[in-house]
Amino acid sequence: MKKMILAGMMASVLAAGGNVSVNAQALTLEELKESLALKIDTSDLSSEELMEKGLQYENGEGVVQWYAMAKAYYEAAKETGNEEAETALERLDGVKKEMLDNSPDGQGDVFEFFRTGVTAGQGGDYEKAYAVSYDDAFFFEDPLYRGIGNLGDLLRDGNGVEQDIEKAVSIYEFNAEVLGKGNGYTSLGLLYSAEDGTYPGIEHSTDKAMEYFLKSYQDESLEETDFKGPRYAADLFDEGYDHDDGTHENPDYVKAEEGYLVAAEGNGRTFDGTACYKLGTYYEEGREGIEQNDEKALEFYLKAVSDENVHGTMLGIPQTYLSLGRFYEKGIGVEANEETACEYYTKALEAADENLALENAAGNQAAQEVHDQAQEALNRSEAE
């Protein structure tokens, strides 16, 4: 029996010409679990060897730590009559219970666990990213099912697994239509916003991308609107874009501001720090139809880094720390405070270095420039 990580998936049907069909009927949760069920090779393995394999995955000894995979081996050992298997399975149940007990409202430990998968992916360790995301969704059963979307992203990009756009689309549709999560529509929008050839079967369409981005927070059937979709829509309004028919849409900063404000408001648990950063630049510099306002700029810069889950690798966060250092150094919209300025410059430096050390961090844009400016500011402070 050939060892496989993924079972075959009930994928979206293909349209004529090989294009992936979006809007096919979404899978149910049970269908999704079945389609992504782990399959292990138990041939020629004794009961003791199955237990050993399970222990390796449970502890991450020589393999990536993967609780769901460990459980699969322990269950196989149990079927052979191994008396230790039941104890091992009970131990895994205890790990799951402890995780969820320390994760009120889907936050706390389970969120931090999920973030380890995100960080692994940013660092190029896609095997760990997949295992963590799988465990988040199907072992720990994260109440917010965050890991499912990450599995879709890994399948979409072919990171750690063979690229499969159909499977990714099925996951995104499940998120949007079954779970009622707007981020499923956002992910579909990102597929269409990519250049032709990036995702086989998906033809670039800015109009479709915008449609899904708007749907991610405007669709009335959603249980939870997304706060990244409005930011992506706002980015298009901010920069201007070409329609599919070739006509051009000029920048509309007022519409962009509206989208950024929705993203900055968030979903009640968290919000989009990048959108807060963008609003900070809008109010600091002013835009057509947007009045310059230092106090509002400071307000949104501060909000961008106020969430306890904020990470320096998030897009715009290093620049936000740098801007806050400048505001407190020069007394822009706030009383000047050299000590506070240095604290923010130090955070900017640390965030920039964190980005520079990672291969795929979203916030690594202009990280070297942030690093240099923050270091220069700190050197200037020491010289004074």
C-alpha positions in Angstrom: 0.0 0.0 0.0 1.5 3.3 -1.1 1.8 5.9 1.7 -0.3 9.0 1.0 -0.8 12.2 3.0 -4.0 13.2 1.2 -6.9 11.1 0.1 -8.6 11.9 -3.2 -10.8 15.0 -2.8 -14.3 15.6 -4.1 -13.2 18.6 -6.1 -15.1 21.2 -8.1 -16.0 20.1 -11.6 -14.0 21.5 -14.5 -15.5 23.7 -17.1 -14.8 23.3 -20.8 -11.2 24.3 -21.6 -9.9 23.1 -18.3 -10.9 26.1 -16.2 -11.7 25.5 -12.5 -15.3 26.0 -11.9 -16.1 28.3 -8.9 -19.6 28.2 -7.4 -19.9 24.4 -7.6 -21.8 23.0 -4.7 -19.6 23.2 -1.6 -18.6 20.1 0.4 -20.1 19.4 3.8 -17.8 19.3 6.8 -17.9 15.5 6.8 -17.1 15.3 3.1 -14.2 17.7 3.6 -12.9 15.6 6.5 -13.2 12.5 4.4 -11.6 14.0 1.4 -8.6 15.1 3.4 -8.4 12.0 5.6 -4.9 10.8 6.3 -3.9 7.4 4.8 -0.9 5.6 6.3 1.1 2.6 5.1 0.7 -0.1 7.7 2.0 -2.9 5.5 4.8 -4.9 7.0 4.6 -3.0 10.3 4.2 -4.9 13.5 2.0 -3.7 16.3 5.0 -2.4 18.1 6.3 -0.6 15.1 2.9 1.1 14.6 3.2 2.3 18.2 6.7 3.6 17.6 5.6 5.5 14.5 2.8 7.1 16.4 5.1 8.1 19.2 7.5 9.6 16.6 4.8 11.8 15.2 3.4 12.7 18.7 6.7 14.0 19.8 8.2 15.1 16.5 11.1 12.8 16.8 12.8 12.6 13.4 9.6 13.7 11.7 7.4 16.8 11.9 5.1 16.8 14.9 1.7 15.8 13.7 -0.9 14.7 16.3 -3.5 13.6 13.7 -0.8 11.3 12.1 0.1 10.0 15.5 -3.5 9.2 16.2 -3.8 7.4 12.9 -0.9 5.1 13.8 -2.2 4.5 17.3 -5.6 3.6 16.0 -3.9 1.1 13.5 -2.0 -0.4 16.5 -5.2 -0.7 18.5 -6.8 -2.6 15.7 -4.0 -5.2 16.0 -4.9 -5.6 19.7 -2.0 -3.6 21.1 -2.9 -2.9 24.7 -0.8 0.3 24.9 -2.6 2.0 22.0 -5.6 2.9 24.1 -3.4 4.6 26.7 -1.7 6.5 23.9 -5.0 7.6 22.4 -6.2 8.8 25.8 -3.0 10.8 26.1 -3.7 12.5 22.8 -7.3 13.2 24.0 -5.7 14.9 27.0 -3.5 17.1 24.8 -6.6 18.2 22.8 -8.6 18.9 25.9 -5.8 21.0 27.5 -5.5 23.0 24.3 -9.2 23.8 24.0 -9.5 24.5 27.7 -6.9 27.2 27.3 -8.6 28.6 24.2 -11.6 30.7 25.1 -13.6 31.7 22.1 -11.1 30.1 19.8 -8.3 32.4 21.0 -5.5 31.7 23.4 -3.5 28.5 23.0 -5.2 27.3 19.8 -4.5 30.6 18.1 -0.9 30.5 19.1 -0.7 26.9 17.8 -2.2 28.0 14.5 0.3 30.9 14.3 3.2 28.4 14.6 2.0 26.9 11.3 1.8 30.4 9.7 5.3 31.2 10.9 6.6 27.8 9.6 5.1 28.6 6.2 6.7 32.1 6.2 10.0 30.4 6.9 9.7 27.9 4.1 9.0 24.9 6.4 5.8 23.9 4.5 5.7 20.3 5.9 5.3 21.7 9.4 2.9 24.4 8.1 0.7 21.6 6.6 0.8 19.4 9.7 0.0 22.3 12.1 -2.9 23.5 9.9 -4.2 20.0 9.6 -4.0 19.5 13.4 -5.7 22.8 14.0 -8.6 21.9 11.8 -9.1 18.2 12.3 -7.3 17.1 15.5 -7.8 20.0 17.8 -11.0 21.1 15.9 -10.3 24.8 16.3 -13.7 26.3 16.9 -12.9 28.9 14.2 -11.5 26.3 11.8 -8.6 28.6 10.9 -6.4 25.7 9.7 -8.8 24.8 6.9 -8.1 28.0 5.1 -4.4 27.6 5.5 -4.6 24.1 4.0 -6.3 25.7 1.0 -3.5 28.2 0.7 -0.8 25.5 0.8 -2.6 23.4 -1.8 -3.2 26.5 -3.9 0.5 27.4 -4.0 1.8 23.8 -4.0 3.8 24.4 -0.8 4.5 21.1 1.0 2.0 19.3 -1.2 1.3 19.0 -4.9 -0.4 22.1 -6.2 -4.1 21.4 -6.6 -6.3 24.4 -7.4 -9.5 22.4 -7.5 -8.9 21.3 -3.9 -8.1 24.8 -2.8 -11.2 26.1 -4.5 -13.3 23.4 -2.7 -11.9 24.5 0.6 -12.5 28.2 0.0 -16.1 27.4 -1.1 -16.6 25.4 2.1 -15.3 28.3 4.2 -17.6 30.7 2.5 -20.7 28.8 1.8 -20.8 26.2 4.7 -19.0 28.0 7.5 -20.3 31.4 6.3 -16.8 32.9 6.7 -16.1 35.8 4.4 -12.4 34.9 4.2 -13.4 32.1 1.8 -14.6 34.7 -0.7 -11.4 36.7 0.0 -9.3 33.7 -0.9 -11.3 33.2 -4.1 -10.7 36.9 -4.9 -7.0 36.4 -4.5 -7.0 33.6 -7.0 -8.5 35.9 -9.6 -6.3 38.8 -8.7 -3.1 36.8 -9.6 -1.5 37.0 -13.0 -2.5 34.4 -15.7 -0.5 31.2 -15.3 -0.1 31.6 -11.6 -2.9 29.2 -10.8 -3.8 26.6 -13.4 -7.4 26.8 -14.5 -7.9 30.3 -13.2 -7.9 33.2 -15.6 -6.9 36.6 -14.2 -10.0 38.8 -13.7 -9.7 42.0 -11.6 -13.5 42.4 -11.8 -14.1 38.9 -10.4 -11.4 39.6 -7.7 -13.2 42.8 -6.7 -16.5 41.0 -6.7 -15.3 38.4 -4.2 -13.4 40.9 -2.1 -16.6 43.0 -1.7 -18.7 39.8 -1.1 -16.4 38.9 1.7 -17.9 41.5 3.9 -21.1 42.6 2.2 -22.8 39.3 1.6 -25.8 39.1 3.9 -25.7 35.3 4.3 -22.3 35.4 6.0 -21.9 34.3 9.6 -18.6 36.2 9.9 -17.5 38.9 7.6 -13.9 39.1 6.6 -11.7 42.1 7.4 -9.0 41.3 4.8 -11.4 41.4 1.8 -12.3 45.0 2.4 -8.6 45.8 2.6 -7.8 44.1 -0.7 -10.7 46.0 -2.3 -9.5 49.2 -0.8 -6.0 48.5 -2.2 -7.5 48.3 -5.7 -9.4 51.6 -5.1 -6.2 53.1 -3.7 -4.1 52.3 -6.7 -6.7 52.3 -9.5 -7.2 49.2 -11.7 -8.1 48.0 -15.1 -11.5 46.4 -15.8 -11.6 43.2 -17.7 -12.9 45.1 -20.8 -9.8 47.2 -20.8 -11.3 50.4 -19.3 -9.4 52.0 -16.5 -10.6 52.9 -13.0 -8.7 55.8 -11.5 -7.8 55.8 -7.8 -10.7 56.6 -5.5 -9.3 57.4 -2.1 -12.7 58.0 -0.5 -13.8 54.4 -1.5 -10.4 53.1 -0.4 -10.8 54.9 3.0 -14.3 53.2 3.4 -12.8 49.8 2.8 -9.8 50.4 5.1 -12.1 51.6 7.8 -14.2 48.4 7.6 -11.0 46.3 7.8 -9.7 48.4 10.7 -12.9 47.8 12.6 -12.4 44.1 12.3 -14.7 41.3 13.4 -15.0 41.9 17.2 -12.0 39.7 18.0 -9.3 41.2 15.9 -8.8 43.6 13.0 -6.5 44.3 10.0 -3.4 46.1 11.2 -2.3 46.7 7.7 -5.5 48.7 7.0 -4.8 50.7 10.1 -1.3 51.5 8.8 -2.8 52.5 5.5 -5.3 54.8 7.2 -2.4 56.3 9.2 -0.6 57.2 6.0 -3.8 58.7 4.5 -4.3 61.0 7.5 -0.7 61.8 7.9 -0.2 62.8 4.3 -3.7 63.6 3.1 -5.3 62.3 -0.1 -7.8 63.7 -2.6 -11.0 63.9 -0.7 -9.2 62.9 2.6 -8.1 65.7 4.9 -4.7 65.6 6.6 -5.0 65.0 10.3 -2.0 64.2 12.5 -4.2 63.1 15.5 -6.2 60.6 13.4 -3.0 59.4 11.8 -1.5 58.7 15.3 -4.8 57.0 16.4 -4.6 54.5 13.6 -0.9 53.9 13.8 -1.4 53.1 17.5 -4.3 50.8 16.7 -2.3 49.0 14.1 0.1 47.6 16.8 -2.4 47.4 19.7 -3.7 43.9 19.1 -2.0 41.4 21.4 -1.7 39.0 18.4 0.1 41.5 16.2 3.3 40.2 14.6 6.2 42.1 13.1 5.9 40.0 9.9 2.4 41.5 9.1 2.4 43.8 6.1 3.0 47.4 7.2 3.7 46.7 10.9 7.5 47.5 10.7 6.6 50.8 8.9 4.0 51.5 11.6 6.6 51.3 14.4 8.9 53.5 12.4 6.1 56.1 11.9 5.3 56.0 15.6 8.9 56.6 16.5 8.9 59.6 14.2 5.7 61.0 15.7 7.0 60.8 19.3 10.4 62.0 18.3 9.1 65.1 16.6 5.9 65.6 18.6 3.6 65.1 15.7 0.0 64.9 17.0 1.4 64.1 20.5 3.8 65.6 23.0 7.4 64.7 22.1 8.8 61.9 24.1 12.3 60.7 23.2 12.1 57.6 25.4 8.8 56.4 23.7 10.3 57.3 20.3 13.3 55.1 21.0 11.0 52.2 22.1 9.1 52.4 18.8 12.3 52.7 16.7 13.6 49.6 18.5 10.4 47.7 17.7 10.7 48.9 14.1 14.3 47.5 14.0 13.3 44.2 15.5 10.3 43.8 13.2 12.4 44.6 10.2 15.0 42.1 11.2 12.3 39.5 11.8 11.1 40.0 8.2 14.5 39.9 6.7 15.1 36.5 8.3 12.0 35.0 6.8 11.6 33.9 3.2 7.9 34.6 2.7 6.9 37.1 5.4 4.1 39.4 4.2 5.7 42.3 6.0 9.1 42.1 4.4 8.3 44.8 1.9 10.9 47.6 2.3 12.2 45.8 5.5 15.7 46.8 4.8 14.7 50.4 4.4 12.8 50.3 7.7 15.9 48.7 9.4 18.2 51.4 8.1 15.9 54.3 9.1 15.3 52.9 12.5 18.9 52.2 13.2 19.8 55.8 12.0 17.2 57.2 14.4 18.5 55.2 17.3 22.1 56.3 16.5 20.9 59.9 16.3 19.3 59.5 19.8 22.5 58.1 21.3 24.6 60.9 19.8 22.4 63.5 21.4 
